[in-house]
Amino acid sequence: MWSPRVIALKLTKISHSVGHKIPLCHLKELHLLCGRLRYSSANNWGAEQRFMSSEPKKIRIDEMTIKKIGTHNGSFHCDEVLACFFLRQLPEYAEALWTFTENFHSLCPEKPWVTKLSSAGLVYLHFGRRLLAQLTQMKEDDRQLDVLFDKLYENFVEEVDAIDNGISQFDGEARYAVSSTLSARVAHLNPRWNSKSQDTEDGFKKALKMVGEEFLDRLDFYKSSWLPARAVVEQAFKERHQVDPSGEVLLFSQGGCPWKEHLFALEKELDVETPIKFVLYPDLNGQWRVQCVPAGLSTFQNRLPLPEEWRGVRDEALSELSGIKGCIFVHAGGFIGGNKTQEGALEMARRTLQAAAQSPANGSS
């Protein structure tokens, strides 16, 4: 929850650059809190760190000219550790004051997230694009950087925000305990309640290293694997009418690409009028698959399953039944089928589309 812990942040309202997608969400200024600080010079994080008492400490005027990161002493939490890691990636810091109950949506109305920001989320909101640009060597106005910025908040930072602010992931009683979150692992690095030494400095350093490595690992995954998969799906969208005039079939020249999440996102972003029904791709044996697009990411229902009479039928029997050469199988659930050739797999998709057009009752299942 918000307390004067890491850096308290004073915010201005958001202004948006004309004709530019990236919101200019600015923090007006940061001020060091004058009491209960853990701090170090900007040039040397580890050197001259001081274990502070609970009593407020006076900071000399000449010290105020050195940029520092301030956070409370005593038990530390994942949000301030992650916030400190973010700030340390940048060539300069800012200074901070606090109190607010803001979230991403309240500060950047075009963003959907309403989880109350912790220090980590607030630092990410302001510095995130610069941080990612510096770590990936991408330009700040690169559209892909904006995609990464959203993805890493939704799939890394928001969890830290929610846990720090005591926001339950769901309503009702949990069926099981989750004790291995990043926030929980950071908490375990604090001194035990009955330890003779309550010095938190060593634990804080370990936590900083741990959260930094985990964030960088996640960033590397999204940049080197997740983004290339998105590019493959986006290219398939552009070429879909060349595959079939209906525009309802995507073709991937290489199998193994994780496509579902990107398909749903790109349909929305590109304002696709007719939803995609099938994707085609080669398997490891050089044969082809025709897979139905599910109704959503968390459902087994399909937008349009393969014909019921084909399901569970294989090889020559399936080819004879469907009138399509080279058929291999159709799963009993109707969500996927196989053919020896790309043309055959495409024909299986086309026949299913034609049957659905003639019989609307052959809808999702």
N, C-alpha and C positions, 0 to 999 in steps of 0.2 A: 504494500500500500504506500501511498505517497507520504513521505516524511522527508525532512531535510537531510537526504542521504547522499546522493551522488552530487549532483549539480542541480540546483533549482533553476528552472528556465523561465525567463520572461518572454512572452510571445507577443508579436504583433499580429494583426489580422493579415490574411493572405491576399496577395495580389497576383494576378495572372497575366503572363505576357501575351500580348495579342497574337493570335495565329500560332501559338506554340502549345504543344500538348503538355509539356512538363510544368507542373504547378510550381510557383515560386513561393514556397512556404518558408518564411524566415523567422528566425529568433532574433529579437531586437538586440539583446546584449546579455552577457552572462556575468555574474558577479560571484566571486568566491564567498562562501559562507564563512563567517568570522569565528565560528566555534565548532569543535568536534570534527576536525578535518584530518584525513589522511592525504598527504600531498607529496609531490615530487616536482623537480624541474622538468621542463618540456624536453630537454635534451638528454636526460638520463633518468629513466623511470625508476631504476632500482637503487641508485645511489642516494645517500643522505635521507632515506625514508625514516620517519620518526614514528614511534609508537606513542600516540597521543593519549593523554589522560582524559577523563570525562569532563574536566574543567575547560571552559573556553580559553583559547590561546590568542594572545594579541599577535597580530601580524604586522611587522614593520612596513613602513611605506615603501622602502626600496624593494622589499620582497614582492610587493604587488605588481611590479613591472615584469616579473617573471611569470610566464604562463604556467598554470598549474591545473591539475584536475583535483577537485575536492570531493571527498565523500566522508561519511561518518566513520568513527572507529567502532570497535565492538563487532558483533556478528554482521557479516556481509551477506548479500543476497545476489541472485543471478542477474537481476536487472542492472545493478550498478556495475557489476563486473563486466557484463556485456557492453554497457555504455562506455566504460573506460576503454575497453578494447577498441570500440568503434573510433573514439576520439584519438587514440594513439596512432591510428592509421593515417591521420591527416597531418599536413605540415604545420598546422597551427591549431590551437584550441579556441574556444570561446570562453565566456564567463557566464555565471548563472545566478538567478534568483528563482524562487518558486512560488508557487501554489497554483494549481489548476486542476480541473477535472476533464481535460480535453481528451479527444480520441482522434484517430486519423480522419474520420468523416467530418468532424466539427471544424478541423483545421484545413482540410483539403476536401471540400464537398464532393468532388468527383470520385473520391475513393469510398468504398463501401464499408470499411471496418469501423465498428463502433465500440470495440474493446477499449477501456480506459487505458491511456498510455502510462507506462512506467518510465523510469529514466532511460532505459534502453530504447523503448519505442520512440520516445521524444527525440533522443539524439539521432536515431535512425531516420526519423521523419525529416529532420533538418539536414543532416550530413550524409544520408544514405546514398544519394546519387553520386556525390563526390567520392565517397568511400569506395563504391563499386567501380567507378571509373578509374580510380587509382589502382585498385587491386586487379582489374581485368585489362587495363590499358584501352578500354573502350572510351569513346567520346561521350560527353554528358548529354548531347542531343541525339544520340543513337537510339532509335526506337527499341532495339533489343535490350538496351540498358534499362529502359523504363519497364519492360516486361520482367527483367530480373529483379528490379527494385520491388515490384508488387509481389512477385513469387516468394522472395526471401522474407518479406514481412509476413505474408500469410502462412508460410510454412516453416518459420523459424522464430522471428521476433515476437509475433503476436502471442504465441504460447507463453513466452517470458512475461509479457505485459499482463496477461490474464492471471497467471499464477501469482505474480507479485501483488496484484490487486484483489486476490481472493475471489475471482470470478469462476464459477463452476462451468465445466464444459457442457453439462447437460442438466436438466431438471430431474429430480427424483434421486433415489438411492443408487449408488454405484454397485455394480455386480462384482467388481473386483478392484483391488488397489493397484494403482500405478505408482511405483516408488523409484523408478529409474529415469525420470525426466532430467533434463539438463539442470533445472532449478534445484531438484532434489540432490543431485550429485554435487552441486556447488555448496548447498547447505551442509552436506556431510564433511566438507573441508574446514568448517569452523571448529574451534576447540570444543572438546566434550565439556559438558557442564561441570564435571568434577575433576577436570584436568588441573594440575598444579599451575601450569602456565595458561593464561588467557590471551596471550599475544596472538593476534590474527594475521600478522604480516605474512608469514610463510604460507598460510592457507590461502590468503588472498592472491599471492603470486601464482600458486598452483591453479587456482580457479581461473585467473586471467589467462594462463597458458591453455587450460582445458577448453574454455569457451571460445577462445580465439581459434584454436585448431579445429574445433567442431564447426564454427561458422565458415572458416576458409574451406573446409572439406565440402560443406554443403554448397558454397558458392561455386567451387570447382565442378561439382556434379551438375548444377544447373547450367553453368556456362558451357561445359564440354560435352554434356550428354543431353540434358533437357532442351536447351535451346536448339541444337542441331535437329532433334526430333521434331520440334515445332516448325523448323524451316522445311523439313521434308513434307510435313502435312500441309503447310501453307502452299508449297509448290504444287502438290497434288490438287489442292483446291483450284488453283489457277488453270490447271490442265484438265479439269474434270469433264468439261464439255467435249473435249477431244476424245476422251475415253468412251463416253456415251452421251448422246444429245440431251438426255434427261437431266444431266448434271447431278444425278443421284448416286454415282459410283466414283469412288476414289481409287486410284491405282498407285501402289508403291512398288518401285522396281526392286527394292530390297526388303526382305522380311526382318522381323525382330524389332521394328521401330514401334515404340509405345505411342499409340496414336489417339486413344480415346479422349484423354483430357484435352489435348490440343484441338481435336475435332470440335468438341462442344464449345470451347473458347473461341475458336476462329469462326464458327458459324455465327456466333453472337457479334463478334467484332466486325466481320465482313458483311453483316446483315444479309445472310443467305436466306432467300425466300423459301426454297424447297429443301427440306432437310435431307442430308445424306443418308442413304439406306444401306449401302454396302461398301466394303473396302476389299480390294484384291491385292494379294502379295504372294511371292514365292516362298515355299518352305525350304527346309534344309536339304531336301532331296531333289530340289529343282522342279517340283510340282507346284501347283497353284492352289491357293485357298480363296474362297469367297466367304467373308465373314459379315454377319449382320451387325449393324450399328445398334447398340442398346438404347433404350428409351432414356437412360440417364446413367451417370457414373456408378450409382449404388443400387442398380436394379438388374435383374436377370431378364426382364422383359425386353423385347426387341421392337424396333420401329416397324420392321417388316421381316418376319421369319421366312425361311425357305419353305416351299410348299409342303403341306402336311403329308401328301402321298409319297414324297421323296424321302422322308425321314426314316432313318434306320436301314435304308436300302443301299447296296454297295455295287461297285464295279459294273460289269456288263448288264446286270439287272437294272441298275440305276440308269445307265446310258439308254437302254431300251425303253424304260418307262418315261424318261424325260425327253428322249429324242435328241440328246446331246452327246456327242462322241467324247470318249476319254474320261467319263465320270469315275470317281474313286469312292466317294461316300457323301452322305449327308447325315450329320449327327441326329440322334433321336430327338434332341431338344430343338432342332431346326435352326440353331444359331450359326452354324458353320458347315461348309461343304468343301470338297476337294475335287480337282480335275487335273489331268495330266498337262494341260496347256493353259496359257493365259487366255486364249480365245475361248476355250471351253468354260473356264471359270466365269468369264464375263458373260457368256451366253446363259449360264445358270442364273446370274443376277438379272439379266434382261428378261428372261422368261418369268421370273418371280415378279418383277415390276409389271409386266404385261398382265399376268394373272390377277394381280391386285387391282389393276385399273379396271378389269372386267368384273371383278367380284370384290367390292369394298369390304365384304365381311372377312376377307383374308388379311386382317389387320395384325397388330402387334400381339404377341403372346409371350 
